[in-house]
Amino acid sequence: MNGPRIEPFKISDWTPWPFEGFVGVSGSVILDSPDLILALLRFESHASIPEHPGRAEAIVACLEGEGFTSVGGETAAFRAGQRVTWPRDVSHRLWTEDSTMTTLMVERPTPG
């Protein structure tokens, strides 16, 4: 049969993101496989993911609301309908001030 390959996946509950320095960020993992990670991130107002270099390239799409991102020390406003790429091993950050924001993060982990 050559039809669509439909597979179930577990929809995780929104839980506070358990990483050091993360403030006001909840996440829901959609897919966590060795070659692809998909996660929804919800930011309260005045929430923050601290500056850090990523182990893999990541693409973050803003689905609702607005906030800010920095990549390699350069800061930009970040709004619904926009996406940003965070290159591997380059410091980046994502945060909100007086607004909330929901994003989709896509990562392709580097083997090894």
Secondary structure, 3 states (H helix, E strand, C coil): CCCCCCCCCCCCCCEECCCCCCEEEEEEEEEEECCEEEEEEEEEEEEEEEEEECCCCEEEEEEEEEEEEEECCEEEEEECCCEEEECCCCEEEEECCCCCEEEEEEECCCCC
